[in-house]
């Protein structure tokens, strides 16, 4: 009976996990008022603190610290990874953690674990949620205590009826050599759970792993029966208790952990729904204030919890999307993640735009509506997470600012889509070029996934093949901007330039590229530019009078506000529109200088003609990121001269929104101390938030200014001078000496108006291009902060590894594990985005540690080999042949045993097999000198390993190999038979 119920419950549970419906949920009590969410959270924390001596720790930021593998913190255990991995700094506060509990803010949007697309479609998915968890580290307690505490809290504190609870445990995995977790099963039975409600599942459901390698173990889950006995059980997972007792090695095998840990997680929203007897998590008091505020602010019909086809007009879907997304936005911004252009900031930007679209298109919300919901989020979550109260005004301002910017592009996008659809036939696909033009318009654009969704709602297919082609072209273009290659893409050749000059065409006026200003709040305002189309060129350089239908073309204008690629700075990108026709966007992918003319590379979704009047818009986020990095390059150049001496010379540079590179002539490679000193010097200049002055002056005035930096190239006259912290006139005064003490350079690039916006600068790479020239790679802002956090985490791991090595290893397996951990740590240090000075220091430390670890392994292996040799000699009488099995951790260890045997028993030929996890077998052999040349070790090993489906290698005297078999005795018999035949 139990097996069919278990199977049915398993199917139900997996279905509910995919799309929980919560229908049929019965209230725990129809008399008592429902417990409030804040009280549920407090009861959890108080229970573990007061009854079971746990230390309460605050929630970590949802922005991962030093973990580039995550976009957001998505589980309660993330902040405790160093403990699980054994890399915690022994001097840190965390090293003393034994029993810990907390409520962790989690975001699952983007990356491997993302619920973003499911939010709104059902009644339970969220991008932000709270994870209640308790932990026991280093064997402080284990399965029995963890299960007992969980059962006590759920049934006695929260009062959930025992007959509504089911549990599951790990049923084993024969492929991995793991038996069922009968210990957990028996614990639940001893707590009074009937055997019919104790279910067994395999590794997919009940074996938890941190990643491809690392700590892992069986888990037991507590499930709540939504049906409450009325018909077949409807199980939904409530609490997951993970018992970390294994380590997944790089070869896929499992080894026991030296220390065991308990890691549990229970979603607050789901628990509150159960305790409040609600139909969904959105019907709890965690969301009801928001849903009420949305109703009052929009005037839409009240929320009624409908899903699927029943949700006409998708009103309730929009309620859920907006309520969920404003919580996520508020929490993320409070923790320092703001909507942006890449990584987690880009995901957050998608979330904000998704919320804007549903609130305006479906709920008909007024402008500024999203920002008005922030105080409601603060009211519901601010007591648990005080950072929300501290940042409330900033969150509301940022949300409102981004909402207003996106509303303009959303309205334009709607008009573009509607105009395009009117021209399509019933079976036509939506043109890829139009969708691409909407997405390529920078910070004012619509993300492609949103365009696709808008079309999907209208039942119109999108030309995905065309989109893929355009995406490939964009990727190639970005690659060229990362490392510019001359003569690539559209260009004006000498004949075309001669024709333009013959016609008297004046050079392009690009002075509007400097038309931007710093606003009181710290943001930049970039001006638009109206211009006239003077000439159009096809991709092969042919001059034409008009172009369209999604073609890529070259465009000459009388003036432009686009920065054309020069001076090492990547060109601007953005879009242009026809004056008087704002609905069609013409993406500008690149601008370049050709003989004084600025050639714009444009995709023309509709007709564009010579003589048209256009308005140009730069991608503001792209431009600002380039400005940050160009000013940072100037500070880097100055800092290098400060640290290495005034003779240090720049040999080239390049920057794009992602990173910058700088080539510098040096007498010798930079030391870690010099790299660090350069960073500190730049940091101080950034911290002073100095003004950046720019002015065009006569070239002759710059000829004899001491300290002024310029490259060996031709400069225009007048020339643009960029000076940090000192007005240009003062910097150019020969008597002032100001240029010796700050950054003053000749430069045509676009720069910040104050240095503070750089945020930080980290040199993440350094290598010798040729003798005497060093290339530096650097990042700034958020990327720099993340690089420092990664470096700090890796430094702690190295220190923890050194402490483990100093403690010594008693067993070969432990020493091997430590040596492997060092190898993985070395790979991580070699490849991580982190400060280069710190990388070089850690690499040196790890190299020394690895030598010590290898020495320790060799000593332990020699000692253990001697012990195993004596055991084998006692089992085997003197004779010409020893064939046997022996337990070893590695092939090198097995070879040592074979060699010692042959040394102590001269004239004996030896072959040993060592069984490993997952059926793998190691093989090593040595043939006595008296038996060769007829009998060779290489042939012997090959015969035995081929019998096991493996391979072998070696010499006439010593050989080794590997194979796989479940019948060791047959392999041993094959080894003996082959040897006896040769002897």
C-alpha angles and dihedrals in degrees: 000000000000093000096057091045090049092049093047092046090049092054091047093047094051091048091049091049090057094049116358111204101181089203115150094030111155123209115251089229131007092199109047118071112251117267113251120246093241089055091050090054093045092048091055094050094042092049094057095039100044104030101033107025100245122161113236113224125187122252114271118239114273085235105087114239113221095341111110091176090077131062091195137003100268104174139034092246096060096092091050096054092110089060094049092046094046091239100112114133105253089219094053127100090242091061088070096053114121108151116020136168134178149145108251125203108230133187122195106186120120128002125054094325110048129151095172098111092047096053111110095014094085139019102258116037120106137175090211122041140150121247118206111205146166126199138194115195130201096008095305084147133338143189103332096048094042094052093044093051092048093049092047093051096047098043104030105029100031094029098225108167110251092227090063092059127086128178135206130200138188110281096196137258115242092190090061093040092247122142125210119285094247090162091067091043092053092047091057092046090051089052089059102260107147115244089239089064096047106090130193121218136173132247095285091064105024110028115080124204129184092211143312088312135016140058117351141149149159120302135202121210132205114215132194121222108228091190093058093210094312100123128318115358116265104202126196122179113251107169134012120204113194122196109201106204104133137060120217107223126211090257091057095254124130123234127184115259117240087227128031126217140192118222119178134177134187124176111237095208093055093044091051091050090054094047094045093046092233129161092234143358087260090063093063127095088257087074109016094083089053094046089050091049091049090051092049094044097046106030090225118146112282118275111268104173099245123158137187120359091350090065098081113197088008090261096145091044088056091049090055094045094050094044093049096042097049089054090051093046093049095048094045096047090048088054094050102265111124128180108276149143107283144020118358093350089057091051089050090051089054089051092051093048091047089054092047092051096050093044095050103033100038107022094032091227119182121246113282091027099128093054090053090062095059094084089055091054090048091051094052098041106020097092092055094040110031093185087076091061092047092052100036097114093044092050093050092047094049094046092049093047093051091042092056092048093049095045090064093052092042091055091047090047092053091052093048092050093047093049091048094048091054089061095048126093122232094266099036123116121229108264114257091216093061093048089046092050089054092051098041096058092098123226091357094052135102118247113245093240089057092049089050091049093050090051092045089056089055092047094243120137120225125227095250094172090056090048091053091052092050091047091054091050090050091050090052090049092050090050090054091051091051091056107013117221119195122235093027124135127353114354139162110243125212093267093052091048090049091053091051091050091047089055090051094243107172119229115265115274102229098166090112087074086080093054103110135109141200114246124216092255092055097259124122126239115211119198125228123233131218115211144161126245106242100173141359127207132192120229091268091055099258114148112235136176096226142007139184147127094101096306122154111234145167117249131198119196133183089240139001143188092208118111108231117217109271140117090040094297119123115240123258122258130199135109145277133217132201111257107255093017107075095163099078118070121202107199116222108209099178145356125206138178117245114177094323094317121108111224114201119204105218137178108218111204089176137022117305120183140191107263095033117138112230138182118220127213122186121215096257098200091049092048094046092051090052090048091052092051095044092054088044090054090055091051090046091052091050093045092052090055090048093052102033100031138264092285091071109116133199114234101183144316143201133191139183131168092279103051147330135237128202128190116206134181110236135171092226138002113287115260121228088252092055093047090052092047091053091053092048091050091052091045091056092052091048091047091055089058090216124192117255113220123202127184140156112237137169110281091231091064090064097051100093105025109132112233097011110141123223136154125239095264141102115276127199121248114261094037129201116243122200116199127180117217096347128078112250094242091055093044091053094050104107090212095056099067085203093135089063091062104041141027113286118164143159105244140152094198129113114258142185117265091224128026097226093083089069085076096193139337127222126183102221100175140027132175141156112258092185132337108302098013123092125192116213124195119200143174131199142201118011092358090055092050091050090048090054091049091050090049092050092049093049091047089055090049091051091049092049090049090051089052091051090051092050090053089058130223124262096192134048092231091055091048092048091050090052091049091050091048089054090051092051090045090051090052090049092051092047094053106029123110097243140125108302094219089056092045091055092049093047092046090056092047093048092049090057092044092050091054090052091046093050090050091051091049092051093050093049092045092051091050094047092044090055090051093048090046091057091048091052094046089053090053097047127060118221111283145122096275141047117180116168148124126260133180113244136154098222146017091247089057091050091051090052091055091049092050094048090049092053091046093053094040106041114196093030122117112214134198120176130184123202118197116220135188119292093026096294117146129200120211132196131167144171127197122215115249090238091060097055145124093029091045116047130184093221093057092043093053091044092053093051096041092046087054086057094045093253141106138254140199139180143091138296091276107032129026141161140188148156138239143152129246141145091207107068093167091060090051091050091049090051090051093050093045093051093048095046089049090054095042 
